[in-house]
Structures are given as C-alpha cells and as structure tokens.
Amino acid sequence: MQFITKQQVLGILLLVVMTASLELVVHWLPSRPSLPEDSVVLAAVDDSLAHGRTHYGYRLDGLSVRLCLFDPNTADSATLVAVGFAPWQARNMLRYRSKGGIYRRSEDLRKVYGMTDSMYVALLPYIRIDSSLFVLSCDSASRLAVSQPKRDTVVELNSADTASLRAIRGIGAATARVIIRYREELGGYVDTAQLREINAYYDYVFWSIPWDSIMPHVRVCTDSVRLLRVNSMSVRRLSAHPYLRFEDAKAIYTLRRNRFRLDSIGELKALPTLSDSVIEKITPYLSFE
C-alpha cells in the first residue's frame, strides 16, 4: 500500500493555490490594454496609421475600445468615451473646456485625472490638436496682421468660415475662431445678439470686441441649427448645451421619465431649476418630437 508523503500533500496544495490564482487573474481581474512596451505599441500603431488604418481596437476594463483620430478640444462626450475615457472623465474634460480650458499639446492629456501611462501611449498617435482654435491673448491679438482690406459686408453666422468673418471690420483671426467655436457649442446661432454672450462664456477672452459695430454686418439663418431632442436625449447630452446646467438637464430628464413624454415648452415652466430667462433662451433649441 502506497502512502502519500507530507511533501506530496504540500505539492498538491501548492498546485491547487496556483491554479486558483491563475483563474482569478484571467476571469476576475479587469482586463487592461496589452501594452508590454511603450515603444513597441507606438511603433505598431504608427505602422497601422501609415498603412491607412484609421482605427485601432483593444480591451479596457472588459469593454471594446476602438481608437480613432480625435481632437480633445472639440470631441463630444460620445467620442471621448468611444476612444477609452470613462464617462466621468469625459464629463470632467467637457467641464474643463466649458470654463475656457484648452489642451494645447498631447502631453496635456496626461493631466486628465485617471489617465494611465498605458492608456496615454495607446491614445497618443490618434490625438490631433487644431492649434487654430487657440484664443490669443490681448497683446497677441493686437499684433495680428490682416492681409486683406476690411469691407462693409453682411455675413451669415451659421455658415460663415473664419475668412468670411474676418472680412468684417472689427473681427480678427482670434475673434473669428471664437465666434465659430461658440456656434459649435450652441448648435448654431438663432439670434445675432448671442455674440454678446461670448465674453462671459469664455472667461479667458480678455480683449474688447466691438460688437456694436459688428452687429449690422451679421445675420442668422436658423435652418441648420441643431436641436436638442428632449424626449430622447440623456442628461449628459442636454447638459452639454451652454444654456443648461447639469441640474437643469437632470430636472428635464426626470420630468420626462415621470410623464413618459413631453409635448411643449410649457411643461418645463413648472421646473423650479429653470428660470424664465433660461427657458426663453433655450426654447429655440428644443424639439419635442
């Protein structure tokens, strides 16, 4: 009869512990991007881009991430989440931008709370920062040289590019860029008076913009304005609009869920978080379809 020695028992127990540990690592711990060497990953991703591949997939926390080219200064929350940022990180980035923050270099994304080295390495080849969006300081703006003479003209704000805007007396390159940026935030202008909101919304705009002399030379066509679909949008999408705070968006969303559907702006007037002035400004952007 063969007896099991103490050493054999210890060996069996050790084998069981090692097997259980392996199962824990494989099935229970969240998966992270397989990034053994930063230089290797950069080389692999750069090679895929060089061959015309605009997407790169990997796993992050059990989710499939599909990287694509993006600008952290203009990407919406859906794009930021798609490339691997957590929803709360995307919200923080949008909040940072709404207060005038700008990511001037790719390295600035390292400052995003929760950014890991491996995630930054994976994102790096796909970051495309458009430096033309940077708003210049007062001194820099005053030194801008305009190559073409100013002329009396009328420009449609929702279709104008920076060149068209710069044709107006009083608008330089920096002012033209910030007008277009605020247009994107709003979803389009519905009134020329909205231009006067720019200085307050972007608190880093320090130079004086002569709105009184600019107003006669601009007009708006509302056909292309992007509407907020009240009955289908999430709190995050609603709160991304400059006129709605997070509390406002949450109140609208809750009211919609309680009533299953909202049919008119009148239903929102009962919400204590929405002032009459906010309702007046946001009304042209709401769709109840």
C-alpha positions as a Python dict, from the first residue, in 0.01 Angstrom:
ca = {
    (1, 'M'): (0, 0, 0),
    (2, 'Q'): (144, 337, -104),
    (3, 'F'): (123, 626, 142),
    (4, 'I'): (113, 995, 43),
    (5, 'T'): (401, 1176, 198),
    (6, 'K'): (381, 1518, 361),
    (7, 'Q'): (585, 1667, 77),
    (8, 'Q'): (337, 1532, -179),
    (9, 'V'): (44, 1681, 12),
    (10, 'L'): (218, 2020, 21),
    (11, 'G'): (291, 1993, -351),
    (12, 'I'): (-76, 1921, -430),
    (13, 'L'): (-190, 2215, -215),
    (14, 'L'): (60, 2445, -387),
    (15, 'L'): (-66, 2333, -727),
    (16, 'V'): (-428, 2400, -625),
    (17, 'V'): (-338, 2750, -498),
    (18, 'M'): (-150, 2834, -819),
    (19, 'T'): (-442, 2712, -1035),
    (20, 'A'): (-692, 2917, -832),
    (21, 'S'): (-471, 3226, -859),
    (22, 'L'): (-449, 3187, -1236),
    (23, 'E'): (-829, 3158, -1260),
    (24, 'L'): (-865, 3476, -1054),
    (25, 'V'): (-630, 3671, -1278),
    (26, 'V'): (-788, 3550, -1601),
    (27, 'H'): (-1157, 3568, -1513),
    (28, 'W'): (-1197, 3817, -1232),
    (29, 'L'): (-945, 4096, -1265),
    (30, 'P'): (-1044, 4365, -1520),
    (31, 'S'): (-865, 4341, -1849),
    (32, 'R'): (-627, 4620, -1946),
    (33, 'P'): (-470, 4707, -2280),
    (34, 'S'): (-192, 4468, -2359),
    (35, 'L'): (89, 4722, -2371),
    (36, 'P'): (416, 4547, -2280),
    (37, 'E'): (647, 4816, -2416),
    (38, 'D'): (551, 5176, -2490),
    (39, 'S'): (787, 5195, -2783),
    (40, 'V'): (654, 4869, -2927),
    (41, 'V'): (294, 4989, -2905),
    (42, 'L'): (376, 5326, -3060),
    (43, 'A'): (559, 5155, -3344),
    (44, 'A'): (270, 4913, -3406),
    (45, 'V'): (4, 5182, -3403),
    (46, 'D'): (210, 5423, -3613),
    (47, 'D'): (261, 5143, -3863),
    (48, 'S'): (-114, 5081, -3885),
    (49, 'L'): (-176, 5454, -3942),
    (50, 'A'): (97, 5467, -4206),
    (51, 'H'): (-87, 5194, -4397),
    (52, 'G'): (-413, 5385, -4397),
    (53, 'R'): (-570, 5222, -4092),
    (54, 'T'): (-767, 5486, -3902),
    (55, 'H'): (-890, 5267, -3617),
    (56, 'Y'): (-717, 5053, -3359),
    (57, 'G'): (-902, 4825, -3118),
    (58, 'Y'): (-811, 4696, -2774),
    (59, 'R'): (-977, 4592, -2447),
    (60, 'L'): (-1014, 4821, -2146),
    (61, 'D'): (-1199, 4713, -1830),
    (62, 'G'): (-1375, 4442, -2027),
    (63, 'L'): (-1502, 4688, -2288),
    (64, 'S'): (-1405, 4704, -2651),
    (65, 'V'): (-1234, 5034, -2733),
    (66, 'R'): (-1196, 5148, -3092),
    (67, 'L'): (-948, 5430, -3125),
    (68, 'C'): (-988, 5689, -3397),
    (69, 'L'): (-845, 6033, -3468),
    (70, 'F'): (-986, 6293, -3228),
    (71, 'D'): (-925, 6646, -3104),
    (72, 'P'): (-964, 6673, -2724),
    (73, 'N'): (-1069, 7038, -2769),
    (74, 'T'): (-1367, 6961, -2995),
    (75, 'A'): (-1461, 6594, -2945),
    (76, 'D'): (-1802, 6536, -2789),
    (77, 'S'): (-1858, 6309, -2490),
    (78, 'A'): (-1961, 6012, -2707),
    (79, 'T'): (-1632, 6026, -2899),
    (80, 'L'): (-1426, 6057, -2580),
    (81, 'V'): (-1598, 5752, -2429),
    (82, 'A'): (-1557, 5557, -2754),
    (83, 'V'): (-1179, 5602, -2752),
    (84, 'G'): (-1148, 5477, -2395),
    (85, 'F'): (-1222, 5757, -2148),
    (86, 'A'): (-1460, 5672, -1867),
    (87, 'P'): (-1789, 5868, -1876),
    (88, 'W'): (-1686, 6066, -1568),
    (89, 'Q'): (-1354, 6154, -1733),
    (90, 'A'): (-1538, 6276, -2044),
    (91, 'R'): (-1765, 6492, -1827),
    (92, 'N'): (-1465, 6643, -1650),
    (93, 'M'): (-1297, 6720, -1982),
    (94, 'L'): (-1609, 6891, -2119),
    (95, 'R'): (-1645, 7089, -1797),
    (96, 'Y'): (-1280, 7194, -1822),
    (97, 'R'): (-1335, 7310, -2182),
    (98, 'S'): (-1657, 7495, -2096),
    (99, 'K'): (-1461, 7705, -1847),
    (100, 'G'): (-1209, 7806, -2111),
    (101, 'G'): (-959, 7523, -2069),
    (102, 'I'): (-759, 7419, -2375),
    (103, 'Y'): (-543, 7114, -2443),
    (104, 'R'): (-257, 7279, -2628),
    (105, 'R'): (-32, 6973, -2655),
    (106, 'S'): (-86, 6599, -2649),
    (107, 'E'): (106, 6588, -2322),
    (108, 'D'): (-170, 6794, -2157),
    (109, 'L'): (-391, 6484, -2160),
    (110, 'R'): (-159, 6326, -1903),
    (111, 'K'): (-314, 6570, -1655),
    (112, 'V'): (-660, 6419, -1701),
    (113, 'Y'): (-750, 6252, -1373),
    (114, 'G'): (-739, 5875, -1406),
    (115, 'M'): (-516, 5875, -1715),
    (116, 'T'): (-275, 5583, -1703),
    (117, 'D'): (55, 5558, -1887),
    (118, 'S'): (-65, 5265, -2095),
    (119, 'M'): (-383, 5444, -2198),
    (120, 'Y'): (-190, 5758, -2292),
    (121, 'V'): (50, 5554, -2505),
    (122, 'A'): (-243, 5397, -2690),
    (123, 'L'): (-415, 5734, -2743),
    (124, 'L'): (-108, 5936, -2843),
    (125, 'P'): (-94, 5855, -3218),
    (126, 'Y'): (-463, 5942, -3254),
    (127, 'I'): (-458, 6284, -3087),
    (128, 'R'): (-496, 6567, -3339),
    (129, 'I'): (-498, 6914, -3184),
    (130, 'D'): (-608, 7201, -3409),
    (131, 'S'): (-397, 7494, -3293),
    (132, 'S'): (-620, 7737, -3486),
    (133, 'L'): (-875, 7704, -3205),
    (134, 'F'): (-642, 7862, -2953),
    (135, 'V'): (-765, 8201, -2846),
    (136, 'L'): (-484, 8452, -2843),
    (137, 'S'): (-408, 8693, -2564),
    (138, 'C'): (-486, 9063, -2594),
    (139, 'D'): (-130, 9154, -2690),
    (140, 'S'): (-107, 8875, -2946),
    (141, 'A'): (-444, 8961, -3098),
    (142, 'S'): (-349, 9324, -3140),
    (143, 'R'): (-44, 9222, -3342),
    (144, 'L'): (-236, 9009, -3591),
    (145, 'A'): (-184, 9133, -3945),
    (146, 'V'): (-482, 9118, -4176),
    (147, 'S'): (-369, 9071, -4533),
    (148, 'Q'): (-695, 9174, -4699),
    (149, 'P'): (-868, 9510, -4655),
    (150, 'K'): (-1185, 9521, -4448),
    (151, 'R'): (-1506, 9591, -4631),
    (152, 'D'): (-1867, 9657, -4549),
    (153, 'T'): (-2044, 9324, -4591),
    (154, 'V'): (-2315, 9106, -4434),
    (155, 'V'): (-2219, 8755, -4322),
    (156, 'E'): (-2450, 8466, -4227),
    (157, 'L'): (-2318, 8339, -3893),
    (158, 'N'): (-2419, 7972, -3920),
    (159, 'S'): (-2243, 7909, -4250),
    (160, 'A'): (-1951, 8151, -4229),
    (161, 'D'): (-1591, 8035, -4204),
    (162, 'T'): (-1311, 8235, -4044),
    (163, 'A'): (-1218, 8402, -4373),
    (164, 'S'): (-1573, 8532, -4421),
    (165, 'L'): (-1590, 8664, -4065),
    (166, 'R'): (-1254, 8838, -4092),
    (167, 'A'): (-1389, 9041, -4383),
    (168, 'I'): (-1596, 9237, -4129),
    (169, 'R'): (-1440, 9542, -3968),
    (170, 'G'): (-1363, 9469, -3603),
    (171, 'I'): (-1315, 9092, -3643),
    (172, 'G'): (-965, 8950, -3644),
    (173, 'A'): (-847, 8591, -3666),
    (174, 'A'): (-884, 8520, -3293),
    (175, 'T'): (-1234, 8671, -3274),
    (176, 'A'): (-1345, 8476, -3583),
    (177, 'R'): (-1228, 8150, -3428),
    (178, 'V'): (-1408, 8209, -3101),
    (179, 'I'): (-1731, 8304, -3284),
    (180, 'I'): (-1722, 7971, -3467),
    (181, 'R'): (-1634, 7780, -3153),
    (182, 'Y'): (-1932, 7923, -2964),
    (183, 'R'): (-2151, 7841, -3265),
    (184, 'E'): (-2050, 7476, -3232),
    (185, 'E'): (-2120, 7479, -2859),
    (186, 'L'): (-2468, 7623, -2913),
    (187, 'G'): (-2557, 7411, -3214),
    (188, 'G'): (-2592, 7726, -3420),
    (189, 'Y'): (-2693, 8086, -3363),
    (190, 'V'): (-3061, 8179, -3352),
    (191, 'D'): (-3005, 8550, -3287),
    (192, 'T'): (-2714, 8781, -3362),
    (193, 'A'): (-2736, 8911, -3002),
    (194, 'Q'): (-2588, 8579, -2887),
    (195, 'L'): (-2248, 8709, -2993),
    (196, 'R'): (-2252, 8932, -2685),
    (197, 'E'): (-2252, 8619, -2467),
    (198, 'I'): (-1908, 8513, -2585),
    (199, 'N'): (-1702, 8721, -2341),
    (200, 'A'): (-1894, 8590, -2040),
    (201, 'Y'): (-1895, 8227, -2160),
    (202, 'Y'): (-1523, 8220, -2238),
    (203, 'D'): (-1381, 8397, -1937),
    (204, 'Y'): (-1033, 8384, -2093),
    (205, 'V'): (-1131, 8633, -2367),
    (206, 'F'): (-970, 8949, -2238),
    (207, 'W'): (-967, 9186, -2532),
    (208, 'S'): (-1251, 9421, -2616),
    (209, 'I'): (-1466, 9309, -2909),
    (210, 'P'): (-1659, 9596, -3078),
    (211, 'W'): (-1994, 9415, -3100),
    (212, 'D'): (-2191, 9735, -3164),
    (213, 'S'): (-2006, 9796, -3490),
    (214, 'I'): (-2014, 9426, -3587),
    (215, 'M'): (-2388, 9364, -3540),
    (216, 'P'): (-2504, 9548, -3858),
    (217, 'H'): (-2285, 9315, -4065),
    (218, 'V'): (-2412, 8977, -3944),
    (219, 'R'): (-2738, 8787, -3975),
    (220, 'V'): (-2857, 8434, -3893),
    (221, 'C'): (-3045, 8164, -4082),
    (222, 'T'): (-3181, 7904, -3839),
    (223, 'D'): (-3234, 7624, -4092),
    (224, 'S'): (-2913, 7448, -3988),
    (225, 'V'): (-2947, 7483, -3609),
    (226, 'R'): (-2900, 7153, -3424),
    (227, 'L'): (-3197, 7083, -3198),
    (228, 'L'): (-3200, 6910, -2860),
    (229, 'R'): (-3446, 6621, -2875),
    (230, 'V'): (-3595, 6645, -2528),
    (231, 'N'): (-3772, 6308, -2541),
    (232, 'S'): (-3467, 6102, -2629),
    (233, 'M'): (-3150, 6277, -2511),
    (234, 'S'): (-2957, 6179, -2200),
    (235, 'V'): (-2874, 6412, -1912),
    (236, 'R'): (-2516, 6432, -2039),
    (237, 'R'): (-2618, 6542, -2387),
    (238, 'L'): (-2863, 6801, -2257),
    (239, 'S'): (-2619, 6946, -2005),
    (240, 'A'): (-2355, 6992, -2277),
    (241, 'H'): (-2553, 7290, -2410),
    (242, 'P'): (-2423, 7626, -2283),
    (243, 'Y'): (-2769, 7732, -2162),
    (244, 'L'): (-2835, 7425, -1944),
    (245, 'R'): (-2661, 7337, -1620),
    (246, 'F'): (-2640, 6975, -1509),
    (247, 'E'): (-2919, 7039, -1257),
    (248, 'D'): (-3143, 7177, -1533),
    (249, 'A'): (-3077, 6881, -1762),
    (250, 'K'): (-3141, 6632, -1481),
    (251, 'A'): (-3471, 6802, -1391),
    (252, 'I'): (-3587, 6788, -1755),
    (253, 'Y'): (-3485, 6423, -1783),
    (254, 'T'): (-3666, 6331, -1459),
    (255, 'L'): (-3982, 6512, -1566),
    (256, 'R'): (-3975, 6330, -1898),
    (257, 'R'): (-3942, 5991, -1730),
    (258, 'N'): (-4227, 6067, -1492),
    (259, 'R'): (-4457, 6178, -1773),
    (260, 'F'): (-4319, 5933, -2032),
    (261, 'R'): (-4318, 6217, -2287),
    (262, 'L'): (-4301, 6595, -2300),
    (263, 'D'): (-4503, 6781, -2561),
    (264, 'S'): (-4433, 7151, -2515),
    (265, 'I'): (-4210, 7411, -2353),
    (266, 'G'): (-4497, 7494, -2118),
    (267, 'E'): (-4437, 7172, -1926),
    (268, 'L'): (-4085, 7285, -1841),
    (269, 'K'): (-4200, 7610, -1686),
    (270, 'A'): (-4308, 7424, -1372),
    (271, 'L'): (-3949, 7316, -1302),
    (272, 'P'): (-3803, 7529, -1020),
    (273, 'T'): (-3448, 7495, -1153),
    (274, 'L'): (-3533, 7664, -1483),
    (275, 'S'): (-3564, 8041, -1467),
    (276, 'D'): (-3776, 8234, -1716),
    (277, 'S'): (-3462, 8376, -1878),
    (278, 'V'): (-3316, 8027, -1932),
    (279, 'I'): (-3643, 7898, -2077),
    (280, 'E'): (-3657, 8194, -2314),
    (281, 'K'): (-3301, 8130, -2438),
    (282, 'I'): (-3325, 7751, -2466),
    (283, 'T'): (-3670, 7735, -2633),
    (284, 'P'): (-3542, 7773, -2994),
    (285, 'Y'): (-3311, 7474, -2941),
    (286, 'L'): (-3569, 7228, -2808),
    (287, 'S'): (-3753, 6969, -3013),
    (288, 'F'): (-4043, 6768, -2864),
    (289, 'E'): (-4076, 6519, -3150),
}
